[in-house]
């Protein structure tokens, strides 16, 4: 009964309304109990949609049926979370630990994302400190983070088609996507370089890699190797990568020079390191994205990478919120 969930582009309005906070924190959990109640779907809408769906199927209008099915799912999906999460609470309060976990698993596998509410919910006081409960809270947090990475609105500032063109990829290239997350660029790159190429999808968060693994199976791509790493070492094979990509990741790195040295070691002769990261702005200018405490200017990054044996060889300025800088080994 466990479902494999891939985050929908049009999730319930309550989650969409929390997007600025989600991105500012960049580490969900969120305080969202009240927001989930706001704009909740109307269960009675399902019956009418089901009738329309059946009519479209009978008429053979499958594109219309798909569109209606998405609307049906938008009605049922959050209600499914609510029912499963509420049932888990009831079992926990009744002292049935096993059933509480069973329904929490179902809720999270269905897409439940509010880890903060889980961790603060007194209904789970008896199991809150258990490793399994904390593991499930991390999985809930991952659900929200995956949706944030894959949301349709990201294209407005990320401009993936222009970015992919600027990468200058060729069939057979070997690319390391460091901090790959949900695979937003991993999948696009894997398609572009073809079956003779290879992508190392590198992340420190196992939940991201688990999601990406299922996504790759669905996409039918087998030229991607998933690599679980620690935060201080990308583990790129020495001299192997024609291109190393880091999108919205380098600002998390604390030992930037040492990390840059490891990236340089992973570059093949003539290989490129491409860093795309947020242009520092005040919260008034941009009330989303990483908080000011995590900002990393392009100038500071370039200075650190110079110390690591890398030199700036190019840049692109078409992204409204991010710099896009290219480096090579000196």
Number of C-alpha atoms within 10 A of each C-alpha: 5 10 11 12 14 18 19 16 12 15 16 17 15 19 21 15 14 15 17 15 17 21 18 17 15 17 14 22 22 20 16 17 13 8 16 19 10 13 12 14 19 10 11 9 13 18 11 10 18 16 12 16 22 14 14 17 15 11 11 11 12 13 11 15 21 14 11 19 18 14 17 19 15 18 21 17 16 21 16 17 21 15 13 22 21 17 18 26 24 16 19 21 16 12 15 13 16 12 17 24 20 14 20 25 21 19 25 25 21 22 26 25 28 25 25 18 15 25 17 12 12 14 19 21 14 12 17 17 11 10 10 12 19 16 11 18 24 19 23 27 23 28 26 24 23 22 22 23 17 18 18 12 12 12 11 10 12 17 13 16 10 11 16 14 9 12 14 9 16 12 15 15 20 25 28 31 26 26 23 27 27 26 24 16 17 24 20 13 25 27 15 17 19 16 15 11 18 21 23 23 26 27 22 19 17 17 19 22 21 12 20 24 20 14 18 17 10 9 11 10 15 14 18 22 13 17 19 17 17 11 15 14 13 22 18 23 15 13 15 18 28 19 25 26 23 18 22 18 16 21 17 13 15 12 11 19 18 17 19 24 18 19 29 26 18 23 25 19 12 12 20 25 26 21 24 23 23 24 17 21 17 12 13 7 8 14 14 18 23 25 17 12 8 15 18 18 17 19 9 11 18 18 15 19 24 19 14 21 17 22 18 18 13 11 15 13 10 14 18 12 17 21 20 22 19 21 23 22 22 12
